[in-house]
Amino acid sequence: MSIFDFAAGTDPAMAEDAAVCSRKACRARASWQVLWNNPKIHSPERRKIWLACADHREWLEDYLQTRGLWKETLPLEDRAAGVLEQDS
């Protein structure tokens, strides 16, 4: 829990139990992983992950595609077991 959780009105119980959409101000449960990388600063094999709810999946993909950063989108369930690291 951080000060940003209080400011955004995030329910601490939900934040710990569920993956949350990366779209600004969205606190919906994520169901997609949007994988991307910036070739100017990341090695080709590196993948950053933004999580997306059903409503914001297309918006996040379009945002990254416009900038040439999008690589692929996968269902969240396909993620290997373990803690999910979400990029902001």
MARKOLNU-338017 format. One record per atom (N, C-alpha, C, CB): atom name; residue in one letter; z, y, x. Coordinates in pm, 1 decimal. Glycine has a CB too. Layout:
// MARKOLNU-338017
+------+------+----------+----------+----------+
| atom | rest |       zz |       yy |       xx |
+------+------+----------+----------+----------+
|   CA |    A |        Z |        Y |        X |
...
+------+------+----------+----------+----------+
This chain:
// MARKOLNU-338017
+------+------+----------+----------+----------+
| atom | rest |       zz |       yy |       xx |
+------+------+----------+----------+----------+
|    N |    M |      0.0 |   -117.3 |     86.1 |
|   CA |    M |      0.0 |      0.0 |      0.0 |
|    C |    M |      0.0 |    122.5 |     89.9 |
|   CB |    M |    122.9 |      0.4 |    -97.5 |
|    N |    S |    -79.4 |    218.9 |     55.9 |
|   CA |    S |    -85.1 |    342.4 |    132.7 |
|    C |    S |    -75.2 |    461.8 |     38.4 |
|   CB |    S |   -215.1 |    349.2 |    216.3 |
|    N |    I |    -65.3 |    578.2 |     95.2 |
|   CA |    I |    -59.6 |    701.5 |     16.4 |
|    C |    I |   -187.3 |    719.1 |    -65.7 |
|   CB |    I |    -38.4 |    823.4 |    108.3 |
|    N |    F |   -298.8 |    665.7 |    -16.2 |
|   CA |    F |   -425.3 |    677.5 |    -87.8 |
|    C |    F |   -424.3 |    595.1 |   -216.6 |
|   CB |    F |   -541.1 |    633.4 |      1.7 |
|    N |    D |   -349.9 |    484.6 |   -217.7 |
|   CA |    D |   -337.2 |    404.8 |   -339.4 |
|    C |    D |   -266.9 |    485.1 |   -448.1 |
|   CB |    D |   -260.4 |    274.2 |   -311.0 |
|    N |    F |   -163.4 |    558.5 |   -410.9 |
|   CA |    F |    -93.7 |    641.3 |   -508.2 |
|    C |    F |   -185.1 |    752.0 |   -561.7 |
|   CB |    F |     32.2 |    702.0 |   -445.7 |
|    N |    A |   -259.8 |    815.5 |   -472.4 |
|   CA |    A |   -347.5 |    925.8 |   -512.1 |
|    C |    A |   -459.4 |    878.6 |   -603.9 |
|   CB |    A |   -406.8 |    992.8 |   -389.0 |
|    N |    A |   -509.3 |    757.0 |   -578.7 |
|   CA |    A |   -620.3 |    704.7 |   -658.7 |
|    C |    A |   -572.4 |    636.3 |   -785.9 |
|   CB |    A |   -702.4 |    607.4 |   -576.5 |
|    N |    G |   -442.3 |    619.3 |   -798.4 |
|   CA |    G |   -389.6 |    553.7 |   -917.3 |
|    C |    G |   -410.3 |    403.8 |   -916.3 |
|   CB |    G |   -452.7 |    611.4 |  -1039.3 |
|    N |    T |   -422.7 |    345.5 |   -797.4 |
|   CA |    T |   -443.5 |    202.1 |   -786.3 |
|    C |    T |   -315.6 |    127.4 |   -822.4 |
|   CB |    T |   -489.3 |    165.0 |   -644.5 |
|    N |    D |   -328.9 |     26.5 |   -904.3 |
|   CA |    D |   -216.2 |    -60.1 |   -937.5 |
|    C |    D |   -191.1 |   -150.8 |   -817.8 |
|   CB |    D |   -243.8 |   -143.6 |  -1068.1 |
|    N |    P |    -75.7 |   -142.6 |   -753.0 |
|   CA |    P |    -50.0 |   -222.1 |   -632.1 |
|    C |    P |    -67.8 |   -371.8 |   -654.8 |
|   CB |    P |     90.2 |   -195.5 |   -581.9 |
|    N |    A |    -31.5 |   -422.9 |   -770.7 |
|   CA |    A |    -47.3 |   -565.6 |   -798.0 |
|    C |    A |   -194.8 |   -604.6 |   -797.7 |
|   CB |    A |     17.0 |   -602.1 |   -932.6 |
|    N |    M |   -279.7 |   -522.3 |   -857.8 |
|   CA |    M |   -423.1 |   -552.3 |   -861.7 |
|    C |    M |   -483.7 |   -542.5 |   -722.5 |
|   CB |    M |   -496.0 |   -456.9 |   -958.1 |
|    N |    A |   -442.4 |   -443.9 |   -644.8 |
|   CA |    A |   -498.5 |   -424.2 |   -511.6 |
|    C |    A |   -473.8 |   -544.8 |   -422.4 |
|   CB |    A |   -439.7 |   -299.5 |   -447.5 |
|    N |    E |   -361.6 |   -611.4 |   -439.2 |
|   CA |    E |   -329.8 |   -725.6 |   -356.1 |
|    C |    E |   -396.8 |   -852.8 |   -405.0 |
|   CB |    E |   -181.4 |   -745.1 |   -350.5 |
|    N |    D |   -420.6 |   -866.6 |   -534.3 |
|   CA |    D |   -471.3 |   -989.9 |   -592.4 |
|    C |    D |   -622.1 |   -994.3 |   -608.1 |
|   CB |    D |   -408.8 |  -1011.2 |   -723.9 |
|    N |    A |   -688.1 |   -881.4 |   -611.3 |
|   CA |    A |   -830.2 |   -880.6 |   -643.6 |
|    C |    A |   -908.4 |   -790.9 |   -548.3 |
|   CB |    A |   -851.4 |   -834.8 |   -787.4 |
|    N |    A |  -1031.8 |   -829.4 |   -525.5 |
|   CA |    A |  -1123.0 |   -745.9 |   -447.9 |
|    C |    A |  -1170.4 |   -633.0 |   -539.6 |
|   CB |    A |  -1244.8 |   -829.7 |   -391.3 |
|    N |    V |  -1173.6 |   -511.2 |   -487.6 |
|   CA |    V |  -1205.8 |   -392.7 |   -566.5 |
|    C |    V |  -1339.6 |   -334.5 |   -521.7 |
|   CB |    V |  -1094.1 |   -286.9 |   -554.0 |
|    N |    C |  -1416.1 |   -286.2 |   -615.2 |
|   CA |    C |  -1546.1 |   -224.1 |   -589.2 |
|    C |    C |  -1533.5 |   -110.2 |   -486.9 |
|   CB |    C |  -1607.0 |   -171.0 |   -720.6 |
|    N |    S |  -1632.2 |    -98.8 |   -398.2 |
|   CA |    S |  -1632.4 |      3.7 |   -294.0 |
|    C |    S |  -1685.0 |    139.0 |   -340.8 |
|   CB |    S |  -1714.1 |    -43.3 |   -178.3 |
|    N |    R |  -1745.4 |    145.8 |   -458.1 |
|   CA |    R |  -1799.0 |    272.8 |   -509.9 |
|    C |    R |  -1685.0 |    371.4 |   -528.7 |
|   CB |    R |  -1875.2 |    251.3 |   -644.3 |
|    N |    K |  -1706.4 |    492.9 |   -486.0 |
|   CA |    K |  -1602.8 |    595.6 |   -493.3 |
|    C |    K |  -1546.2 |    607.2 |   -635.2 |
|   CB |    K |  -1659.1 |    730.9 |   -447.8 |
|    N |    A |  -1413.9 |    606.1 |   -643.7 |
|   CA |    A |  -1337.1 |    621.9 |   -767.5 |
|    C |    A |  -1345.1 |    501.7 |   -861.8 |
|   CB |    A |  -1384.4 |    743.9 |   -839.8 |
|    N |    C |  -1412.7 |    395.5 |   -823.3 |
|   CA |    C |  -1418.9 |    276.0 |   -907.4 |
|    C |    C |  -1307.2 |    181.2 |   -865.8 |
|   CB |    C |  -1558.3 |    206.1 |   -896.5 |
|    N |    R |  -1235.5 |    131.1 |   -962.6 |
|   CA |    R |  -1126.4 |     36.8 |   -936.2 |
|    C |    R |  -1150.1 |    -96.0 |  -1007.6 |
|   CB |    R |   -991.9 |     96.7 |   -980.2 |
|    N |    A |  -1274.8 |   -121.1 |  -1042.7 |
|   CA |    A |  -1309.8 |   -245.6 |  -1111.1 |
|    C |    A |  -1307.7 |   -362.9 |  -1012.8 |
|   CB |    A |  -1448.9 |   -233.8 |  -1177.6 |
|    N |    R |  -1288.9 |   -479.8 |  -1066.7 |
|   CA |    R |  -1289.6 |   -601.9 |   -985.5 |
|    C |    R |  -1431.1 |   -624.7 |   -931.4 |
|   CB |    R |  -1241.1 |   -725.6 |  -1069.3 |
|    N |    A |  -1441.2 |   -650.4 |   -802.7 |
|   CA |    A |  -1571.0 |   -674.7 |   -738.7 |
|    C |    A |  -1617.2 |   -817.3 |   -764.2 |
|   CB |    A |  -1562.8 |   -647.9 |   -587.2 |
|    N |    S |  -1747.4 |   -833.0 |   -782.2 |
|   CA |    S |  -1805.0 |   -965.8 |   -798.9 |
|    C |    S |  -1922.6 |   -988.2 |   -703.6 |
|   CB |    S |  -1850.0 |   -985.6 |   -943.5 |
|    N |    W |  -1955.7 |   -887.3 |   -623.5 |
|   CA |    W |  -2067.7 |   -895.2 |   -528.6 |
|    C |    W |  -2025.8 |   -842.2 |   -392.9 |
|   CB |    W |  -2189.5 |   -816.7 |   -580.7 |
|    N |    Q |  -2090.3 |   -894.9 |   -287.4 |
|   CA |    Q |  -2077.5 |   -842.0 |   -152.2 |
|    C |    Q |  -2213.1 |   -784.3 |   -113.3 |
|   CB |    Q |  -2030.2 |   -952.9 |    -50.3 |
|    N |    V |  -2215.2 |   -660.4 |    -75.8 |
|   CA |    V |  -2338.0 |   -595.4 |    -31.6 |
|    C |    V |  -2328.4 |   -586.7 |    120.6 |
|   CB |    V |  -2357.7 |   -451.8 |    -98.7 |
|    N |    L |  -2411.1 |   -663.7 |    189.3 |
|   CA |    L |  -2406.9 |   -670.3 |    335.0 |
|    C |    L |  -2506.2 |   -572.3 |    394.8 |
|   CB |    L |  -2436.3 |   -812.8 |    384.1 |
|    N |    W |  -2462.3 |   -501.3 |    498.4 |
|   CA |    W |  -2545.8 |   -400.1 |    559.8 |
|    C |    W |  -2509.7 |   -386.2 |    706.7 |
|   CB |    W |  -2531.1 |   -265.6 |    487.2 |
|    N |    N |  -2594.6 |   -315.5 |    779.5 |
|   CA |    N |  -2560.8 |   -274.3 |    915.1 |
|    C |    N |  -2643.9 |   -153.6 |    952.8 |
|   CB |    N |  -2583.0 |   -389.3 |   1015.4 |
|    N |    N |  -2589.3 |    -73.3 |   1041.0 |
|   CA |    N |  -2659.1 |     44.9 |   1090.6 |
|    C |    N |  -2712.8 |      9.3 |   1228.6 |
|   CB |    N |  -2564.4 |    171.8 |   1095.7 |
|    N |    P |  -2845.1 |    -11.0 |   1242.5 |
|   CA |    P |  -2901.1 |    -55.6 |   1370.3 |
|    C |    P |  -2881.5 |     44.8 |   1484.0 |
|   CB |    P |  -3047.9 |    -83.5 |   1353.8 |
|    N |    K |  -2851.0 |    168.6 |   1451.3 |
|   CA |    K |  -2827.1 |    267.6 |   1556.9 |
|    C |    K |  -2694.1 |    245.7 |   1626.9 |
|   CB |    K |  -2831.5 |    407.9 |   1499.2 |
|    N |    I |  -2597.6 |    182.8 |   1556.6 |
|   CA |    I |  -2465.7 |    165.2 |   1617.1 |
|    C |    I |  -2413.4 |     21.9 |   1614.5 |
|   CB |    I |  -2368.2 |    253.1 |   1548.2 |
|    N |    H |  -2476.6 |    -69.3 |   1539.2 |
|   CA |    H |  -2430.3 |   -207.3 |   1529.0 |
|    C |    H |  -2532.1 |   -302.4 |   1592.1 |
|   CB |    H |  -2405.2 |   -245.3 |   1381.7 |
|    N |    S |  -2483.4 |   -412.8 |   1647.5 |
|   CA |    S |  -2573.4 |   -515.7 |   1697.8 |
|    C |    S |  -2645.4 |   -578.8 |   1577.9 |
|   CB |    S |  -2495.3 |   -624.1 |   1781.2 |
|    N |    P |  -2764.3 |   -635.1 |   1598.8 |
|   CA |    P |  -2843.7 |   -687.8 |   1486.3 |
|    C |    P |  -2772.6 |   -793.9 |   1402.3 |
|   CB |    P |  -2970.9 |   -745.9 |   1538.8 |
|    N |    E |  -2686.9 |   -874.3 |   1463.5 |
|   CA |    E |  -2620.1 |   -981.0 |   1388.4 |
|    C |    E |  -2496.6 |   -934.9 |   1311.8 |
|   CB |    E |  -2581.2 |  -1090.8 |   1482.0 |
|    N |    R |  -2447.6 |   -816.4 |   1339.1 |
|   CA |    R |  -2327.1 |   -767.5 |   1271.5 |
|    C |    R |  -2357.8 |   -731.0 |   1126.6 |
|   CB |    R |  -2269.0 |   -645.6 |   1345.9 |
|    N |    R |  -2265.9 |   -765.8 |   1038.0 |
|   CA |    R |  -2278.4 |   -730.3 |    896.4 |
|    C |    R |  -2151.3 |   -661.6 |    849.3 |
|   CB |    R |  -2307.2 |   -855.6 |    810.3 |
|    N |    K |  -2167.0 |   -542.9 |    796.5 |
|   CA |    K |  -2058.3 |   -471.8 |    730.2 |
|    C |    K |  -2066.1 |   -512.1 |    582.9 |
|   CB |    K |  -2069.0 |   -313.3 |    749.8 |
|    N |    I |  -1953.5 |   -504.9 |    512.9 |
|   CA |    I |  -1950.5 |   -550.1 |    373.8 |
|    C |    I |  -1892.4 |   -442.1 |    284.3 |
|   CB |    I |  -1869.2 |   -679.8 |    360.4 |
|    N |    W |  -1967.2 |   -409.1 |    181.2 |
|   CA |    W |  -1914.8 |   -329.3 |     71.2 |
|    C |    W |  -1904.7 |   -423.2 |    -47.4 |
|   CB |    W |  -2005.8 |   -203.5 |     39.5 |
|    N |    L |  -1797.3 |   -410.2 |   -121.4 |
|   CA |    L |  -1780.6 |   -490.5 |   -241.9 |
|    C |    L |  -1830.1 |   -411.6 |   -361.2 |
|   CB |    L |  -1633.1 |   -532.3 |   -261.2 |
|    N |    A |  -1889.3 |   -481.2 |   -457.8 |
|   CA |    A |  -1947.5 |   -412.9 |   -573.5 |
|    C |    A |  -1910.5 |   -483.3 |   -703.0 |
|   CB |    A |  -2099.6 |   -404.8 |   -560.0 |
|    N |    C |  -1881.5 |   -404.1 |   -804.3 |
|   CA |    C |  -1866.0 |   -458.5 |   -939.2 |
|    C |    C |  -2007.1 |   -469.3 |   -998.8 |
|   CB |    C |  -1770.4 |   -367.2 |  -1029.4 |
|    N |    A |  -2017.4 |   -532.1 |  -1113.3 |
|   CA |    A |  -2148.9 |   -549.0 |  -1177.3 |
|    C |    A |  -2215.2 |   -415.0 |  -1207.2 |
|   CB |    A |  -2134.8 |   -629.3 |  -1306.6 |
|    N |    D |  -2135.9 |   -314.2 |  -1245.0 |
|   CA |    D |  -2191.4 |   -183.6 |  -1280.1 |
|    C |    D |  -2245.3 |   -105.9 |  -1160.4 |
|   CB |    D |  -2086.9 |   -101.6 |  -1348.9 |
|    N |    H |  -2193.4 |   -128.4 |  -1040.3 |
|   CA |    H |  -2231.9 |    -47.7 |   -923.8 |
|    C |    H |  -2312.6 |   -123.1 |   -818.2 |
|   CB |    H |  -2109.2 |      7.9 |   -859.9 |
|    N |    R |  -2342.0 |   -247.9 |   -843.0 |
|   CA |    R |  -2418.5 |   -326.8 |   -746.0 |
|    C |    R |  -2552.6 |   -259.7 |   -713.5 |
|   CB |    R |  -2442.4 |   -469.2 |   -800.2 |
|    N |    E |  -2629.8 |   -227.8 |   -814.8 |
|   CA |    E |  -2761.8 |   -167.1 |   -791.9 |
|    C |    E |  -2750.9 |    -32.1 |   -723.2 |
|   CB |    E |  -2836.6 |   -151.4 |   -923.7 |
|    N |    W |  -2650.7 |     47.3 |   -760.3 |
|   CA |    W |  -2634.3 |    180.1 |   -699.7 |
|    C |    W |  -2607.0 |    167.0 |   -550.1 |
|   CB |    W |  -2519.5 |    258.1 |   -768.5 |
|    N |    L |  -2515.9 |     75.9 |   -512.1 |
|   CA |    L |  -2483.1 |     58.2 |   -370.9 |
|    C |    L |  -2602.5 |      2.3 |   -293.4 |
|   CB |    L |  -2361.9 |    -34.8 |   -355.7 |
|    N |    E |  -2675.3 |    -92.2 |   -351.7 |
|   CA |    E |  -2795.3 |   -146.1 |   -286.4 |
|    C |    E |  -2898.2 |    -36.7 |   -264.6 |
|   CB |    E |  -2856.2 |   -259.7 |   -370.0 |
|    N |    D |  -2923.3 |     43.9 |   -367.2 |
|   CA |    D |  -3021.2 |    152.2 |   -356.5 |
|    C |    D |  -2980.4 |    253.2 |   -249.4 |
|   CB |    D |  -3037.7 |    222.6 |   -491.8 |
|    N |    Y |  -2852.0 |    288.1 |   -246.8 |
|   CA |    Y |  -2800.4 |    382.2 |   -146.7 |
|    C |    Y |  -2829.5 |    331.4 |     -5.3 |
|   CB |    Y |  -2648.2 |    403.6 |   -165.6 |
|    N |    L |  -2801.4 |    203.8 |     19.2 |
|   CA |    L |  -2823.7 |    146.4 |    152.2 |
|    C |    L |  -2971.9 |    124.9 |    181.9 |
|   CB |    L |  -2749.5 |     14.3 |    164.8 |
|    N |    Q |  -3050.2 |     81.5 |     82.2 |
|   CA |    Q |  -3193.8 |     59.2 |    102.7 |
|    C |    Q |  -3265.2 |    189.0 |    136.4 |
|   CB |    Q |  -3256.6 |     -4.1 |    -21.9 |
|    N |    T |  -3228.3 |    296.7 |     70.8 |
|   CA |    T |  -3289.4 |    426.9 |     97.1 |
|    C |    T |  -3272.2 |    467.7 |    242.8 |
|   CB |    T |  -3229.1 |    533.2 |      5.7 |
|    N |    R |  -3162.3 |    426.8 |    303.7 |
|   CA |    R |  -3130.5 |    462.0 |    442.5 |
|    C |    R |  -3170.1 |    352.4 |    541.8 |
|   CB |    R |  -2982.0 |    490.9 |    455.5 |
|    N |    G |  -3231.1 |    244.5 |    492.3 |
|   CA |    G |  -3274.1 |    135.0 |    578.4 |
|    C |    G |  -3158.9 |     52.8 |    634.9 |
|   CB |    G |  -3355.5 |    189.3 |    690.8 |
|    N |    L |  -3046.4 |     45.8 |    562.6 |
|   CA |    L |  -2927.8 |    -23.1 |    612.5 |
|    C |    L |  -2897.7 |   -154.7 |    541.0 |
|   CB |    L |  -2809.8 |     67.2 |    600.6 |
|    N |    W |  -2949.9 |   -174.4 |    420.0 |
|   CA |    W |  -2918.0 |   -292.1 |    339.8 |
|    C |    W |  -2978.1 |   -417.9 |    402.5 |
|   CB |    W |  -2969.2 |   -274.6 |    195.6 |
|    N |    K |  -2901.3 |   -527.5 |    400.8 |
|   CA |    K |  -2950.4 |   -656.2 |    451.7 |
|    C |    K |  -2961.5 |   -758.9 |    340.8 |
|   CB |    K |  -2858.7 |   -708.7 |    561.7 |
|    N |    E |  -2854.2 |   -781.3 |    264.4 |
|   CA |    E |  -2859.2 |   -875.8 |    152.9 |
|    C |    E |  -2737.8 |   -856.3 |     63.6 |
|   CB |    E |  -2865.9 |  -1021.5 |    204.2 |
|    N |    T |  -2746.3 |   -911.8 |    -56.7 |
|   CA |    T |  -2635.8 |   -908.6 |   -152.0 |
|    C |    T |  -2605.8 |  -1051.3 |   -193.1 |
|   CB |    T |  -2669.3 |   -819.9 |   -276.4 |
|    N |    L |  -2477.6 |  -1085.9 |   -189.1 |
|   CA |    L |  -2433.5 |  -1221.3 |   -220.9 |
|    C |    L |  -2321.8 |  -1217.1 |   -323.7 |
|   CB |    L |  -2387.1 |  -1294.8 |    -94.2 |
|    N |    P |  -2311.9 |  -1321.8 |   -405.9 |
|   CA |    P |  -2196.3 |  -1328.9 |   -496.6 |
|    C |    P |  -2068.3 |  -1334.7 |   -413.9 |
|   CB |    P |  -2206.3 |  -1453.2 |   -591.5 |
|    N |    L |  -1963.2 |  -1276.2 |   -462.2 |
|   CA |    L |  -1837.4 |  -1272.2 |   -389.4 |
|    C |    L |  -1782.8 |  -1412.2 |   -363.0 |
|   CB |    L |  -1735.6 |  -1190.4 |   -466.3 |
|    N |    E |  -1807.1 |  -1507.5 |   -452.3 |
|   CA |    E |  -1756.5 |  -1643.1 |   -436.6 |
|    C |    E |  -1814.5 |  -1713.5 |   -314.6 |
|   CB |    E |  -1786.4 |  -1723.5 |   -560.2 |
|    N |    D |  -1931.0 |  -1668.6 |   -264.2 |
|   CA |    D |  -1994.0 |  -1732.4 |   -149.2 |
|    C |    D |  -1923.0 |  -1702.3 |    -18.2 |
|   CB |    D |  -2137.1 |  -1689.1 |   -139.4 |
|    N |    R |  -1833.5 |  -1606.7 |    -20.2 |
|   CA |    R |  -1760.5 |  -1568.1 |    100.9 |
|    C |    R |  -1675.9 |  -1685.7 |    149.3 |
|   CB |    R |  -1670.9 |  -1443.4 |     74.3 |
|    N |    A |  -1678.6 |  -1711.0 |    279.6 |
|   CA |    A |  -1597.5 |  -1819.3 |    335.3 |
|    C |    A |  -1450.3 |  -1793.6 |    308.7 |
|   CB |    A |  -1622.6 |  -1834.3 |    486.5 |
|    N |    A |  -1371.3 |  -1896.9 |    304.7 |
|   CA |    A |  -1227.9 |  -1884.6 |    276.7 |
|    C |    A |  -1163.2 |  -1793.3 |    380.3 |
|   CB |    A |  -1159.2 |  -2024.0 |    276.4 |
|    N |    G |  -1063.6 |  -1719.0 |    338.0 |
|   CA |    G |   -992.5 |  -1628.5 |    426.1 |
|    C |    G |   -985.2 |  -1491.2 |    367.2 |
|   CB |    G |  -1057.6 |  -1623.1 |    561.0 |
|    N |    V |   -927.4 |  -1401.3 |    441.8 |
|   CA |    V |   -908.4 |  -1264.8 |    394.0 |
|    C |    V |  -1040.8 |  -1189.6 |    403.3 |
|   CB |    V |   -797.8 |  -1192.0 |    475.4 |
|    N |    L |  -1074.6 |  -1120.0 |    299.6 |
|   CA |    L |  -1196.8 |  -1041.5 |    292.5 |
|    C |    L |  -1170.3 |   -905.5 |    354.4 |
|   CB |    L |  -1246.5 |  -1027.5 |    146.2 |
|    N |    E |  -1252.7 |   -864.2 |    448.1 |
|   CA |    E |  -1238.0 |   -732.5 |    508.5 |
|    C |    E |  -1338.7 |   -640.1 |    444.0 |
|   CB |    E |  -1257.1 |   -737.6 |    662.8 |
|    N |    Q |  -1290.2 |   -536.6 |    377.2 |
|   CA |    Q |  -1375.4 |   -444.5 |    303.9 |
|    C |    Q |  -1392.5 |   -316.4 |    382.9 |
|   CB |    Q |  -1317.4 |   -415.0 |    165.2 |
|    N |    D |  -1517.3 |   -270.5 |    397.0 |
|   CA |    D |  -1545.6 |   -144.3 |    463.4 |
|    C |    D |  -1549.2 |    -33.8 |    359.8 |
|   CB |    D |  -1678.8 |   -150.8 |    541.5 |
|    N |    S |  -1500.0 |     81.8 |    397.1 |
|   CA |    S |  -1498.7 |    195.4 |    303.9 |
|    C |    S |  -1620.1 |    282.1 |    325.1 |
|   CB |    S |  -1371.1 |    278.9 |    320.5 |
+------+------+----------+----------+----------+
